[in-house]
């Protein structure tokens, strides 16, 4: 996974600028809200590296030339398999940090260890090893939930080249049906704003 690929999936929004040059002359300059003049960006998020994501979601993304960000927990051995490690190099798959074990943490030190261990596990999958690459971070939803202040999390994640993912819209919770999901995409297109849908099992 190239730094530019990870950077794009993390959704650091910027305006695109297109400069056309013909015969040595400067042509028209056009500022776009989205790359290649597209109407919006829809981010597909997947949490917890569930087996159904490998079986169902990833093949469908590849078939359609789409990209998904998969927030994984390498410490959950019942779900983290060699198949996930192989998928890391596929353009349809971007791996995000969802902590090592997806567990409740009692304090900031334990939180940082979980984030650090996951970052180290993901770095080992890249051919360039520990070379810094921008990676998206999704805080896990644990029971009980973390009692760590948001500013403490935001102070830690840059140390591991992480960026916080945007507020999520969850399938089966916020969006109950396929029709609801299509409607959410249509609304994002109409507004020209970025949207996202988060899945667990697929």
C-alpha positions in Angstrom: 0.0 0.0 0.0 1.5 3.3 -1.1 1.5 6.4 1.1 -0.7 8.2 -1.4 -3.2 5.3 -1.3 -3.4 5.4 2.4 -3.6 9.1 2.4 -6.5 9.2 0.0 -8.5 6.7 2.0 -8.0 8.5 5.3 -10.1 11.3 3.7 -7.9 14.4 4.2 -10.1 16.5 1.9 -8.5 18.9 -0.5 -9.5 20.8 -3.7 -8.2 19.4 -7.0 -6.6 21.8 -9.4 -6.4 20.9 -13.1 -4.0 22.8 -15.5 -4.2 22.0 -19.2 -1.2 22.7 -21.4 -1.4 22.6 -25.2 1.4 23.4 -27.5 3.4 25.1 -24.8 0.5 27.4 -23.9 -1.2 27.5 -20.5 -4.8 26.4 -20.9 -7.8 26.6 -18.6 -7.4 26.2 -14.9 -10.4 24.7 -13.0 -10.8 24.1 -9.3 -12.7 21.0 -8.5 -14.2 19.9 -5.1 -13.4 16.3 -5.9 -10.8 14.5 -8.0 -11.6 14.3 -11.7 -14.7 16.5 -11.2 -16.6 13.8 -9.4 -19.7 14.8 -7.5 -18.8 13.3 -4.1 -16.8 10.7 -2.2 -18.3 7.8 -0.4 -16.1 6.0 2.1 -16.8 2.3 2.7 -15.6 1.3 6.2 -15.5 -2.2 7.7 -14.8 -2.9 11.3 -13.4 -5.9 13.2 -12.0 -8.0 10.3 -14.9 -10.4 10.4 -14.8 -13.6 8.2 -17.7 -12.4 6.1 -15.8 -9.4 5.0 -13.1 -11.7 3.5 -15.8 -14.0 2.0 -18.3 -11.4 0.7 -17.2 -7.8 0.9 -13.7 -7.9 -0.5 -14.5 -10.0 -3.6 -17.4 -7.6 -4.5 -15.1 -4.5 -4.0 -12.5 -6.1 -6.4 -15.2 -6.9 -8.9 -16.4 -3.3 -9.0 -12.9 -1.6 -8.7 -13.9 -0.1 -5.4 -11.8 0.5 -2.3 -12.8 -0.3 1.3 -11.0 0.6 4.6 -10.9 -2.4 6.9 -10.3 -1.5 10.6 -8.5 -4.6 11.9 -7.5 -6.0 15.3 -4.5 -8.4 14.7 -4.7 -9.7 18.2 -8.1 -11.3 17.7 -6.7 -14.6 16.5 -10.1 -16.2 15.9 -10.6 -13.6 13.1 -7.1 -12.5 12.1 -5.9 -15.0 9.6 -3.2 -15.3 6.9 -5.8 -14.4 4.4 -6.0 -10.9 5.9 -2.3 -10.5 5.6 -2.4 -11.4 1.9 -5.2 -8.9 1.2 -3.0 -6.0 2.5 -1.3 -5.7 -0.9 -4.5 -5.5 -2.9 -5.6 -2.1 -4.2 -9.2 -2.8 -3.0 -8.1 -3.2 0.6 -6.8 -0.6 2.9 -6.1 -1.7 6.5 -6.9 0.7 9.3 -5.9 0.6 13.0 -8.7 -0.6 15.3 -6.3 -1.4 18.2 -4.6 -4.8 18.7 -7.3 -6.6 20.7 -10.5 -4.5 20.5 -10.8 -4.4 24.3 -11.7 -2.1 27.1 -8.7 0.0 28.3 -8.5 1.4 31.8 -6.1 4.3 31.2 -4.1 6.2 28.6 -1.1 3.9 28.9 -3.1 0.8 28.1 -4.8 2.6 25.3 -1.4 3.6 23.7 -0.1 0.1 24.0 -3.2 -1.2 22.1 -2.7 1.4 19.4 1.1 0.9 19.2 0.9 -2.9 18.9 -1.7 -2.7 16.1 0.5 -0.2 14.2 3.5 -2.4 14.6 1.5 -5.5 13.3 0.3 -3.6 10.3 3.8 -2.2 9.6 5.2 -5.7 9.4 2.8 -6.5 6.5 4.4 -3.7 4.3 7.5 -4.4 2.3 9.0 -1.2 3.7 8.5 -2.3 7.3 8.4 0.5 9.8 8.6 3.3 7.2 6.0 5.9 8.2 2.7 5.5 6.3 -0.4 7.5 7.0 -3.1 5.1 8.4 -6.7 5.7 9.5 -7.6 5.0 13.1 -11.1 3.9 14.3 -11.7 3.8 18.0 -13.3 0.4 18.9 -16.8 0.2 20.4 -16.2 -1.8 23.5 -18.4 -2.8 26.4 -17.9 -1.0 28.7 -16.8 1.9 26.5 -13.4 3.5 26.9 -13.3 6.3 29.5 -10.4 8.0 27.8 -10.9 11.6 26.9 -10.9 12.4 23.1 -8.0 14.9 23.5 -5.9 12.1 25.0 -6.6 9.9 22.0 -5.9 12.7 19.6 -2.6 13.4 21.4 -1.4 9.8 20.9 -2.4 8.8 17.4 0.0 11.2 15.5 2.9 9.4 17.1 2.0 6.3 15.1 1.2 8.1 11.8 -2.6 7.7 12.4 -5.5 10.0 11.5 -8.9 9.8 13.2 -11.7 8.6 10.8 -14.7 10.9 10.5 -18.0 10.4 12.3 -19.5 7.1 11.1 -22.9 6.1 9.7 -23.5 2.5 10.6 -25.3 -0.1 8.4 -28.0 -1.9 10.3 -28.1 0.8 13.0 -28.3 4.2 11.3 -29.1 2.7 7.9 -31.5 -0.3 8.2 -31.9 -1.4 4.6 -30.2 -1.3 1.2 -32.6 1.4 0.1 -31.5 3.5 3.1 -27.9 3.2 2.1 -28.6 4.2 -1.6 -30.6 7.2 -0.2 -27.6 8.2 1.9 -25.4 8.1 -1.2 -27.9 10.1 -3.2 -28.0 12.8 -0.5 -24.2 13.1 -0.4 -24.2 13.5 -4.2 -26.9 16.1 -4.1 -24.9 18.1 -1.5 -21.5 17.5 -3.0 -20.3 16.3 0.4 -18.4 13.2 1.5 -20.4 10.4 3.0 -19.5 7.0 4.6 -21.1 3.7 5.5 -19.7 1.5 8.2 -20.2 -2.3 8.0 -19.4 -5.1 10.4 -20.6 -8.5 9.2 -21.5 -8.5 5.5 
